[in-house]
Amino acid sequence: MEALFLYWTVMFGLAGLGIIKPTLESPPGQVEASERVVYLFSAGFAAFIVTIAKLMTIHHCRRFIRNFIPKE
């Protein structure tokens, strides 16, 4: 799931910047300003989801490492 959200972040970001063609109806490099806002918002939301997932992973891993390393 994390890889999928990362892929969405990159694709929506590129579509929002007008680098790639997001739909079949619009010509390449000709994305309307309202569509760009939607794509950039979607990229930001996907980046937020990836960030939350990374922070949760770091939190759990730190706890597991603390429990694994014996205290002297």
Biopython code that builds the backbone (N, CA, C, O; Angstrom):
import numpy as np
from Bio.PDB.StructureBuilder import StructureBuilder

atoms = [
    (1, "MET", "N", (0.826, -1.188, 0.000)),
    (1, "MET", "CA", (0.000, 0.000, 0.000)),
    (1, "MET", "C", (0.874, 1.258, 0.000)),
    (1, "MET", "O", (0.550, 2.259, -0.638)),
    (2, "GLU", "N", (1.967, 1.179, 0.718)),
    (2, "GLU", "CA", (2.835, 2.351, 0.786)),
    (2, "GLU", "C", (3.424, 2.672, -0.588)),
    (2, "GLU", "O", (3.524, 3.838, -0.971)),
    (3, "ALA", "N", (3.807, 1.640, -1.318)),
    (3, "ALA", "CA", (4.347, 1.854, -2.660)),
    (3, "ALA", "C", (3.280, 2.437, -3.582)),
    (3, "ALA", "O", (3.585, 3.273, -4.433)),
    (4, "LEU", "N", (2.042, 2.005, -3.420)),
    (4, "LEU", "CA", (0.952, 2.535, -4.231)),
    (4, "LEU", "C", (0.719, 4.015, -3.932)),
    (4, "LEU", "O", (0.539, 4.811, -4.854)),
    (5, "PHE", "N", (0.722, 4.387, -2.660)),
    (5, "PHE", "CA", (0.548, 5.795, -2.310)),
    (5, "PHE", "C", (1.730, 6.632, -2.787)),
    (5, "PHE", "O", (1.553, 7.780, -3.195)),
    (6, "LEU", "N", (2.924, 6.070, -2.737)),
    (6, "LEU", "CA", (4.089, 6.796, -3.240)),
    (6, "LEU", "C", (3.983, 6.992, -4.753)),
    (6, "LEU", "O", (4.316, 8.060, -5.268)),
    (7, "TYR", "N", (3.525, 5.971, -5.453)),
    (7, "TYR", "CA", (3.310, 6.069, -6.899)),
    (7, "TYR", "C", (2.276, 7.148, -7.206)),
    (7, "TYR", "O", (2.479, 7.963, -8.107)),
    (8, "TRP", "N", (1.166, 7.159, -6.461)),
    (8, "TRP", "CA", (0.130, 8.176, -6.656)),
    (8, "TRP", "C", (0.680, 9.574, -6.395)),
    (8, "TRP", "O", (0.360, 10.518, -7.116)),
    (9, "THR", "N", (1.497, 9.700, -5.376)),
    (9, "THR", "CA", (2.088, 11.001, -5.065)),
    (9, "THR", "C", (2.899, 11.518, -6.242)),
    (9, "THR", "O", (2.768, 12.677, -6.635)),
    (10, "VAL", "N", (3.726, 10.667, -6.795)),
    (10, "VAL", "CA", (4.571, 11.076, -7.918)),
    (10, "VAL", "C", (3.721, 11.385, -9.152)),
    (10, "VAL", "O", (3.921, 12.411, -9.802)),
    (11, "MET", "N", (2.777, 10.503, -9.474)),
    (11, "MET", "CA", (1.964, 10.702, -10.681)),
    (11, "MET", "C", (1.063, 11.933, -10.567)),
    (11, "MET", "O", (0.963, 12.709, -11.518)),
    (12, "PHE", "N", (0.412, 12.124, -9.432)),
    (12, "PHE", "CA", (-0.432, 13.303, -9.259)),
    (12, "PHE", "C", (0.407, 14.573, -9.250)),
    (12, "PHE", "O", (-0.019, 15.604, -9.773)),
    (13, "GLY", "N", (1.588, 14.506, -8.665)),
    (13, "GLY", "CA", (2.474, 15.666, -8.666)),
    (13, "GLY", "C", (2.918, 16.038, -10.072)),
    (13, "GLY", "O", (2.923, 17.216, -10.430)),
    (14, "LEU", "N", (3.287, 15.048, -10.866)),
    (14, "LEU", "CA", (3.686, 15.318, -12.244)),
    (14, "LEU", "C", (2.519, 15.830, -13.081)),
    (14, "LEU", "O", (2.694, 16.704, -13.929)),
    (15, "ALA", "N", (1.332, 15.286, -12.842)),
    (15, "ALA", "CA", (0.148, 15.765, -13.560)),
    (15, "ALA", "C", (-0.189, 17.188, -13.137)),
    (15, "ALA", "O", (-0.582, 18.004, -13.971)),
    (16, "GLY", "N", (-0.041, 17.491, -11.863)),
    (16, "GLY", "CA", (-0.311, 18.842, -11.380)),
    (16, "GLY", "C", (0.659, 19.871, -11.926)),
    (16, "GLY", "O", (0.297, 21.032, -12.120)),
    (17, "LEU", "N", (1.886, 19.451, -12.173)),
    (17, "LEU", "CA", (2.882, 20.357, -12.740)),
    (17, "LEU", "C", (2.788, 20.431, -14.262)),
    (17, "LEU", "O", (3.464, 21.246, -14.889)),
    (18, "GLY", "N", (1.950, 19.577, -14.856)),
    (18, "GLY", "CA", (1.769, 19.585, -16.302)),
    (18, "GLY", "C", (2.839, 18.844, -17.059)),
    (18, "GLY", "O", (2.976, 19.035, -18.267)),
    (19, "ILE", "N", (3.608, 17.999, -16.387)),
    (19, "ILE", "CA", (4.686, 17.264, -17.042)),
    (19, "ILE", "C", (4.150, 16.045, -17.786)),
    (19, "ILE", "O", (4.631, 15.711, -18.869)),
    (20, "ILE", "N", (3.161, 15.385, -17.204)),
    (20, "ILE", "CA", (2.566, 14.232, -17.878)),
    (20, "ILE", "C", (1.109, 14.529, -18.215)),
    (20, "ILE", "O", (0.494, 15.428, -17.643)),
    (21, "LYS", "N", (0.576, 13.761, -19.147)),
    (21, "LYS", "CA", (-0.810, 13.923, -19.552)),
    (21, "LYS", "C", (-1.686, 13.078, -18.631)),
    (21, "LYS", "O", (-1.589, 11.851, -18.663)),
    (22, "PRO", "N", (-2.544, 13.699, -17.804)),
    (22, "PRO", "CA", (-3.310, 12.942, -16.828)),
    (22, "PRO", "C", (-4.485, 12.169, -17.408)),
    (22, "PRO", "O", (-4.828, 11.108, -16.888)),
    (23, "THR", "N", (-5.112, 12.669, -18.471)),
    (23, "THR", "CA", (-6.277, 11.994, -19.056)),
    (23, "THR", "C", (-6.106, 11.905, -20.561)),
    (23, "THR", "O", (-5.235, 12.550, -21.144)),
    (24, "LEU", "N", (-6.937, 11.111, -21.166)),
    (24, "LEU", "CA", (-6.879, 10.971, -22.617)),
    (24, "LEU", "C", (-7.481, 12.182, -23.338)),
    (24, "LEU", "O", (-7.152, 12.436, -24.496)),
    (25, "GLU", "N", (-8.363, 12.932, -22.659)),
    (25, "GLU", "CA", (-9.034, 14.053, -23.298)),
    (25, "GLU", "C", (-8.144, 15.285, -23.450)),
    (25, "GLU", "O", (-8.304, 16.046, -24.404)),
    (26, "SER", "N", (-7.225, 15.487, -22.536)),
    (26, "SER", "CA", (-6.419, 16.707, -22.578)),
    (26, "SER", "C", (-5.105, 16.454, -23.318)),
    (26, "SER", "O", (-4.470, 15.418, -23.120)),
    (27, "PRO", "N", (-4.694, 17.405, -24.175)),
    (27, "PRO", "CA", (-3.422, 17.249, -24.869)),
    (27, "PRO", "C", (-2.248, 17.341, -23.902)),
    (27, "PRO", "O", (-2.383, 17.954, -22.843)),
    (28, "PRO", "N", (-1.104, 16.752, -24.233)),
    (28, "PRO", "CA", (0.043, 16.788, -23.316)),
    (28, "PRO", "C", (0.503, 18.212, -23.032)),
    (28, "PRO", "O", (0.628, 19.039, -23.935)),
    (29, "GLY", "N", (0.749, 18.472, -21.756)),
    (29, "GLY", "CA", (1.247, 19.768, -21.346)),
    (29, "GLY", "C", (0.183, 20.848, -21.296)),
    (29, "GLY", "O", (0.503, 22.005, -21.024)),
    (30, "GLN", "N", (-1.074, 20.506, -21.550)),
    (30, "GLN", "CA", (-2.149, 21.487, -21.569)),
    (30, "GLN", "C", (-3.196, 21.129, -20.530)),
    (30, "GLN", "O", (-4.314, 20.744, -20.872)),
    (31, "VAL", "N", (-2.839, 21.254, -19.288)),
    (31, "VAL", "CA", (-3.752, 20.959, -18.189)),
    (31, "VAL", "C", (-4.295, 22.281, -17.669)),
    (31, "VAL", "O", (-3.535, 23.218, -17.422)),
    (32, "GLU", "N", (-5.620, 22.355, -17.502)),
    (32, "GLU", "CA", (-6.225, 23.586, -17.004)),
    (32, "GLU", "C", (-5.804, 23.849, -15.560)),
    (32, "GLU", "O", (-5.408, 22.935, -14.836)),
    (33, "ALA", "N", (-5.898, 25.107, -15.160)),
    (33, "ALA", "CA", (-5.463, 25.495, -13.816)),
    (33, "ALA", "C", (-6.299, 24.808, -12.742)),
    (33, "ALA", "O", (-5.761, 24.425, -11.703)),
    (34, "SER", "N", (-7.605, 24.645, -12.969)),
    (34, "SER", "CA", (-8.440, 23.989, -11.961)),
    (34, "SER", "C", (-8.071, 22.513, -11.815)),
    (34, "SER", "O", (-8.111, 21.965, -10.713)),
    (35, "GLU", "N", (-7.709, 21.866, -12.938)),
    (35, "GLU", "CA", (-7.278, 20.472, -12.867)),
    (35, "GLU", "C", (-5.944, 20.364, -12.133)),
    (35, "GLU", "O", (-5.727, 19.416, -11.378)),
    (36, "ARG", "N", (-5.063, 21.314, -12.348)),
    (36, "ARG", "CA", (-3.762, 21.280, -11.683)),
    (36, "ARG", "C", (-3.914, 21.367, -10.168)),
    (36, "ARG", "O", (-3.203, 20.691, -9.424)),
    (37, "VAL", "N", (-4.842, 22.201, -9.723)),
    (37, "VAL", "CA", (-5.069, 22.333, -8.281)),
    (37, "VAL", "C", (-5.541, 21.004, -7.706)),
    (37, "VAL", "O", (-5.095, 20.591, -6.636)),
    (38, "VAL", "N", (-6.443, 20.337, -8.417)),
    (38, "VAL", "CA", (-6.954, 19.045, -7.947)),
    (38, "VAL", "C", (-5.826, 18.019, -7.898)),
    (38, "VAL", "O", (-5.706, 17.276, -6.924)),
    (39, "TYR", "N", (-5.007, 17.974, -8.934)),
    (39, "TYR", "CA", (-3.905, 17.009, -8.953)),
    (39, "TYR", "C", (-2.861, 17.319, -7.873)),
    (39, "TYR", "O", (-2.347, 16.403, -7.231)),
    (40, "LEU", "N", (-2.552, 18.585, -7.674)),
    (40, "LEU", "CA", (-1.583, 18.938, -6.632)),
    (40, "LEU", "C", (-2.137, 18.653, -5.240)),
    (40, "LEU", "O", (-1.400, 18.205, -4.362)),
    (41, "PHE", "N", (-3.434, 18.909, -5.029)),
    (41, "PHE", "CA", (-4.051, 18.563, -3.750)),
    (41, "PHE", "C", (-4.012, 17.053, -3.526)),
    (41, "PHE", "O", (-3.728, 16.594, -2.419)),
    (42, "SER", "N", (-4.296, 16.282, -4.575)),
    (42, "SER", "CA", (-4.249, 14.821, -4.472)),
    (42, "SER", "C", (-2.838, 14.336, -4.163)),
    (42, "SER", "O", (-2.654, 13.406, -3.378)),
    (43, "ALA", "N", (-1.849, 14.965, -4.776)),
    (43, "ALA", "CA", (-0.455, 14.602, -4.497)),
    (43, "ALA", "C", (-0.107, 14.921, -3.051)),
    (43, "ALA", "O", (0.573, 14.137, -2.389)),
    (44, "GLY", "N", (-0.566, 16.059, -2.558)),
    (44, "GLY", "CA", (-0.309, 16.415, -1.165)),
    (44, "GLY", "C", (-0.977, 15.460, -0.192)),
    (44, "GLY", "O", (-0.393, 15.097, 0.829)),
    (45, "PHE", "N", (-2.197, 15.053, -0.506)),
    (45, "PHE", "CA", (-2.909, 14.112, 0.350)),
    (45, "PHE", "C", (-2.218, 12.752, 0.362)),
    (45, "PHE", "O", (-2.066, 12.143, 1.421)),
    (46, "ALA", "N", (-1.798, 12.272, -0.811)),
    (46, "ALA", "CA", (-1.086, 10.993, -0.881)),
    (46, "ALA", "C", (0.249, 11.084, -0.132)),
    (46, "ALA", "O", (0.651, 10.126, 0.529)),
    (47, "ALA", "N", (0.936, 12.221, -0.231)),
    (47, "ALA", "CA", (2.191, 12.413, 0.504)),
    (47, "ALA", "C", (1.929, 12.415, 2.006)),
    (47, "ALA", "O", (2.737, 11.895, 2.776)),
    (48, "PHE", "N", (0.813, 12.993, 2.426)),
    (48, "PHE", "CA", (0.437, 12.983, 3.839)),
    (48, "PHE", "C", (0.214, 11.551, 4.325)),
    (48, "PHE", "O", (0.668, 11.193, 5.412)),
    (49, "ILE", "N", (-0.468, 10.742, 3.546)),
    (49, "ILE", "CA", (-0.711, 9.342, 3.916)),
    (49, "ILE", "C", (0.610, 8.577, 4.023)),
    (49, "ILE", "O", (0.807, 7.809, 4.964)),
    (50, "VAL", "N", (1.513, 8.786, 3.063)),
    (50, "VAL", "CA", (2.823, 8.121, 3.104)),
    (50, "VAL", "C", (3.599, 8.559, 4.342)),
    (50, "VAL", "O", (4.248, 7.734, 4.986)),
    (51, "THR", "N", (3.543, 9.839, 4.680)),
    (51, "THR", "CA", (4.247, 10.358, 5.853)),
    (51, "THR", "C", (3.708, 9.742, 7.140)),
    (51, "THR", "O", (4.483, 9.351, 8.013)),
    (52, "ILE", "N", (2.395, 9.654, 7.261)),
    (52, "ILE", "CA", (1.787, 9.036, 8.449)),
    (52, "ILE", "C", (2.195, 7.574, 8.551)),
    (52, "ILE", "O", (2.517, 7.096, 9.638)),
    (53, "ALA", "N", (2.186, 6.861, 7.432)),
    (53, "ALA", "CA", (2.585, 5.449, 7.441)),
    (53, "ALA", "C", (4.045, 5.296, 7.861)),
    (53, "ALA", "O", (4.380, 4.398, 8.634)),
    (54, "LYS", "N", (4.914, 6.172, 7.351)),
    (54, "LYS", "CA", (6.336, 6.119, 7.730)),
    (54, "LYS", "C", (6.524, 6.403, 9.218)),
    (54, "LYS", "O", (7.302, 5.722, 9.886)),
    (55, "LEU", "N", (5.819, 7.399, 9.737)),
    (55, "LEU", "CA", (5.950, 7.731, 11.160)),
    (55, "LEU", "C", (5.449, 6.589, 12.042)),
    (55, "LEU", "O", (6.046, 6.305, 13.081)),
    (56, "MET", "N", (4.371, 5.940, 11.643)),
    (56, "MET", "CA", (3.872, 4.792, 12.413)),
    (56, "MET", "C", (4.873, 3.644, 12.379)),
    (56, "MET", "O", (5.090, 2.978, 13.392)),
    (57, "THR", "N", (5.480, 3.412, 11.227)),
    (57, "THR", "CA", (6.484, 2.351, 11.110)),
    (57, "THR", "C", (7.689, 2.643, 11.993)),
    (57, "THR", "O", (8.187, 1.749, 12.677)),
    (58, "ILE", "N", (8.156, 3.871, 11.983)),
    (58, "ILE", "CA", (9.298, 4.249, 12.820)),
    (58, "ILE", "C", (8.958, 4.068, 14.293)),
    (58, "ILE", "O", (9.773, 3.557, 15.061)),
    (59, "HIS", "N", (7.770, 4.480, 14.685)),
    (59, "HIS", "CA", (7.343, 4.351, 16.080)),
    (59, "HIS", "C", (7.336, 2.882, 16.522)),
    (59, "HIS", "O", (7.869, 2.553, 17.582)),
    (60, "HIS", "N", (6.744, 2.012, 15.726)),
    (60, "HIS", "CA", (6.678, 0.593, 16.087)),
    (60, "HIS", "C", (8.057, -0.058, 16.078)),
    (60, "HIS", "O", (8.373, -0.850, 16.966)),
    (61, "CYS", "N", (8.871, 0.265, 15.094)),
    (61, "CYS", "CA", (10.204, -0.335, 15.014)),
    (61, "CYS", "C", (11.083, 0.071, 16.185)),
    (61, "CYS", "O", (11.836, -0.747, 16.712)),
    (62, "ARG", "N", (10.991, 1.325, 16.594)),
    (62, "ARG", "CA", (11.790, 1.760, 17.748)),
    (62, "ARG", "C", (11.384, 0.985, 18.994)),
    (62, "ARG", "O", (12.240, 0.602, 19.792)),
    (63, "ARG", "N", (10.083, 0.750, 19.167)),
    (63, "ARG", "CA", (9.607, -0.002, 20.328)),
    (63, "ARG", "C", (10.111, -1.440, 20.273)),
    (63, "ARG", "O", (10.548, -1.985, 21.286)),
    (64, "PHE", "N", (10.051, -2.061, 19.089)),
    (64, "PHE", "CA", (10.524, -3.439, 18.953)),
    (64, "PHE", "C", (12.020, -3.542, 19.217)),
    (64, "PHE", "O", (12.471, -4.499, 19.847)),
    (65, "ILE", "N", (12.783, -2.581, 18.750)),
    (65, "ILE", "CA", (14.231, -2.593, 18.971)),
    (65, "ILE", "C", (14.542, -2.408, 20.452)),
    (65, "ILE", "O", (15.430, -3.072, 20.987)),
    (66, "ARG", "N", (13.812, -1.501, 21.125)),
    (66, "ARG", "CA", (14.039, -1.313, 22.567)),
    (66, "ARG", "C", (13.737, -2.591, 23.342)),
    (66, "ARG", "O", (14.435, -2.899, 24.309)),
    (67, "ASN", "N", (12.725, -3.334, 22.944)),
    (67, "ASN", "CA", (12.388, -4.569, 23.633)),
    (67, "ASN", "C", (13.360, -5.698, 23.304)),
    (67, "ASN", "O", (13.539, -6.609, 24.112)),
    (68, "PHE", "N", (13.981, -5.653, 22.148)),
    (68, "PHE", "CA", (14.876, -6.713, 21.723)),
    (68, "PHE", "C", (16.259, -6.586, 22.348)),
    (68, "PHE", "O", (16.856, -7.585, 22.748)),
    (69, "ILE", "N", (16.770, -5.361, 22.432)),
    (69, "ILE", "CA", (18.113, -5.149, 22.968)),
    (69, "ILE", "C", (18.040, -5.324, 24.499)),
    (69, "ILE", "O", (17.280, -4.628, 25.172)),
    (70, "PRO", "N", (18.832, -6.255, 25.033)),
    (70, "PRO", "CA", (18.775, -6.481, 26.493)),
    (70, "PRO", "C", (19.374, -5.304, 27.275)),
    (70, "PRO", "O", (20.332, -4.661, 26.843)),
    (71, "LYS", "N", (18.783, -5.056, 28.420)),
    (71, "LYS", "CA", (19.305, -4.000, 29.295)),
    (71, "LYS", "C", (20.374, -4.605, 30.182)),
    (71, "LYS", "O", (20.228, -5.727, 30.669)),
    (72, "GLU", "N", (21.448, -3.861, 30.392)),
    (72, "GLU", "CA", (22.542, -4.384, 31.196)),
    (72, "GLU", "C", (22.476, -3.875, 32.600)),
    (72, "GLU", "O", (23.326, -4.217, 33.421)),
]
sb = StructureBuilder()
sb.init_structure("model")
sb.init_model(0)
sb.init_chain("A")
sb.init_seg("    ")
for serial, (resi, resn, name, xyz) in enumerate(atoms, 1):
    if name == "N":
        sb.init_residue(resn, " ", resi, " ")
    sb.init_atom(name, np.array(xyz, "f"), 0.0, 1.0, " ", f" {name:<3s}", serial, name[0])
structure = sb.get_structure()
